[in-house]
Amino acid sequence: MYRIKSWPSFFVLAAAVFFYWKPPLQEMAGEVPNSIYDVHVKDISGNDVSLSSYSGKVLLVVNVASKCGLTHSNYKELNVVYEKYKDEGLEILAFPCNQFGSQEPGTNEEIKETVCTRFKAEFPIFDKVEVNGENAAPLYKFLKSKKGGFLGNRIKWNFTKFLVDKDGTVVERYLPTTSPLKIEKDIQKLLGTASGSAPLLCASLYIELIGMRQRPHLLRLEFLEVTHFDLPFHCCLKIWSTQHLDLFLEEFDVCSGLSKHRGCICLSPCKKIK
């Protein structure tokens, strides 16, 4: 009879098997696309779409359902994220799926009505797909082959999320319970809009350019980037929100050269009000 000589080693091995063993998946036996840009899908209206059309974009791919306990919060936050970053290069690709509790039972037309009317989604919605099993969509075979999950690669529930960078690399996979807003920092990094030393430098450059005394609270404004810099005439900055823009305008007289275009403000040098 075999006797375990080291109980600590046994438990370490057991834990490793439990947490890291990935059972073989029949669904992965089929052909897996080499690139996400090789994948062709249909949108919710039945039109053919090549995902190569999203080359150069940051993608958040989500399997969605209309009757799930996670539905309302996810659509609400996905809308917020999409509205904030769609002009910066983010696309959210939503794929309805009925494999989890039969919580997406409707036709494509019914799904479209629900998503667009009830949840006000403006990001692309695609044809209903399967994400697990022998009939799993090629897109999901690709995504799962690049980013496995806990106890196997299978999608566990509605609203599993995959983040794909501008080159088509799958960089992260998120649990269904992960809030879209919690992914925001990862999205910012891939878009190149994450705040840090660069935004502070932008603010400092602008203050120096117009010859004004630095204001500590102004440095807390999160400028996205300098879009145009032409000494000594003007500097164009992108600003996160209208709230930040209002704070900026409270500090400086923008009597000349003010224009707005896609969230960018351009200010010519002018004197401070106070």
N, C-alpha and C positions, 0 to 999 in steps of 0.2 A: 504493500500500500504506500502510495506517495504521500510524503509529509511535507507541508510547507515550512521551509526553514526560516524564512524571514517574512513575517506578517506585514511590516511596513512596505516592503518591496511588492508584495502581492497587491496591496491596496493601491499603490501607485500605478501598477500595471492595469488593474481593473478600472481605475479612474480614466486612464489614458484610452482604453478601449471604449469606455462609455461616451467620452466627450469627443473623441477624434475619429472613431471608426465610421467610415461612410459606406453603407451597404451598396452593393452593385445595383445599378438602375437600368432596367430594361429600356426605358425611354431614351437613354443616352446612346443606345446601340445604333440608332439611325444616324444619318449623315448630319453633322453639325456644321453650320456655315463657318467659313474661315474668318469672316469679318461681319460686323453688324451691318456694314454697308452693302453686303451681298444679299441681305434679306429683303424680300418683297412681301408686303402685307396689303390688306384692303382696309379702307377707312369705313366708318360707320354707315356710309351711304353706298358702299360697294365698289368704290373706285380703287384702282390699283395704285399703290404708293411704294416707291423704292426708298428705303431708308438712307440710301446714298444722298438723297435730297437734304438730309440733315447733317451732312458732313460739315465739320467746322463749328457745330453747335454742341453745347453741353446738354445732355439728355437725362431726364428723370423718367424712367419707364416704370409704370405701375399697373398691376392687375386690379381692376376695380369691380365693385358690385353695388347695386342700388339699395339692397335690403339688409345690409350688414350693420352691426352695432358700431362699426368704425366709419361708416359711410359719411355721415354728416360732418364730423370733425375733419376727416381727411379732405373732402371736397372743399370745405371752407378754407383750410390752410393751403391746399394746393392752389386755389384761386389767388390767395394773397401772394404766395411765392411767384406764381406765374406773372401776375400783374407787375410785381416789383422788378423781375429780371428778364422778362421776355425781350425787351429792347436791348439787353446786354448780351443776348446770345443763348438764352435758356429755352428749351422746348420740353414740355411735359407730354409724354405719350401714354395715353390711358387705354388699356386693353380690358374690356369687360370679360368676365369669366364666371361660369356657373358651377364650377367644380367644388365649391366650398359651401355646404349647406343649402345648395340650390338658391343662392341669394341674388342671382342675376338671371331670372327666368324669362324675362321679356324678349320680344323680337328686337332687332336692331333699331327699328323705328320707335318702339316704346322706350328703349334705352336712351336713344337720342333725345326724345321729348323730356324724359326725366332729368337727364344730365344737364341739358341746355336750359330748360325752363325752371326746374325746381332748384338745381344747384348752381345755375348761372355759369357753368364752365365754359371758358373760351379756348382752352387748349385742345389739341387734336384728340378725338375719340375714334377708336378703330373697331373693326369687326370683332365680334365675340370669338374668343379663342379658348383652347385648352392649354394649360400650362404644365400639367403633369401627365404621365402615361405615354403610351405608344403614339397617340395622336397629338402630342404636345407640339405647339407651333414652333417652327424653326428658330424664331427669335428667342423663345424661352429655352430651347435646347442650347443655344449659344450663350445666353446670359448665365445659365446654371453651370455650364462647363467652365466659365471664367470665374465665377464667384459662388462657391458652395455655401451651404447653410449649416445650421446646427443639426447634428445627427442625420446627415445626408443632404443631397442637393435639392430635394423636392421642395417646391413652394408649399409653405405650411398653411397659408390662409390668404384672404383678400388683403390687398394693399401692401403686399411685399414690394419693396422699391429697389431699383438698381440705378446707380449713378454712373453715367458714361461721359468721358471727357471729349474734348474737341477732336481728338484723333481716333475716336471709336473704341478706346480702351475702357473696359468695365472696371471702375476703380473702387466701388463699394456696393455692398448689399445691405439693406436695412430690414429689420423685422416689421411685420404688419403694425405693431404697436408703436413704432417710431414715428413721432409727429413730423410732418413735412417741415415745420418751422425749426425743428432740431437739426435738420439737414442743411439749413441755410448757410452756415459757415463753410461747409464743404462745397456748396455750390459757388459761393463767393471765391473760394480759392481757385476753382477750375475756371471761373470767368475772369480771374485776375482783378477782382474788385474788393478783395478782403482788406479791411482797414489795418493800419499798422504805421510803420515809420514813414512810408511814402505819403499818405494823406496829410500827416503833420508837416512834412516838408513842403507840400503844396501850399498849405495855409501860410507857413512861414515865408515862402517865396512871394506870395501875393502881398503880404503885409510889408515886406521889404521893398517890393516893387513900387508901391504907392507911397512909401516913406512914412508909414504910420507906426505908432507905438503898438507893440504886441499886446494883445488882450488874452489872458490865460484861457478864458472860456471859449474864445474863438478857436483856439487850437483843438478844442474838443469836437469841433464840427468835422464830420467824416467825409471829406471830399473824396470822390472816387478816383479822379485822375485829372491831370492837366491835359486839356485837349488842344490848347493852342497857347504858345508863349512867345511873345514878340516884344522884347525890351526896346524902348521903355514905354511902349504904347499900351498894350493890354494883355490880359491873361484870362483864358477861358477855363472854367472849372465845372466839373459835374458834381452835383450835390445829391446826397441820399434822398432827401424828402423836402416837401414844401415847408415843414416845420424848421428844418435846418436853414432853408433859404430865408425864411422870415427872421430868424435869429441873426443871420448875416446882414440882412438889409437894415435891421435895427441899429447896427453898429456903423454902417458906412453910408455916405450919401452916394446914391447911384444915379445922380441927376443926368449923367451923360453916358451914352454908349450901352444902355441896357437892352438886351434882347434875349429871348428865350427860344430854344430849339431843342426838342427832345430831351428836356431835363437839363440842358446846358445853359448856364448864364454867362454872358460876356459883359465885363465891366471895364470901361476906360478909366484911367487914373483920375481921381477927383478927391476933393478934400473931405475930411471927416466932419460929421455934424457937430460932435462935442468932444 
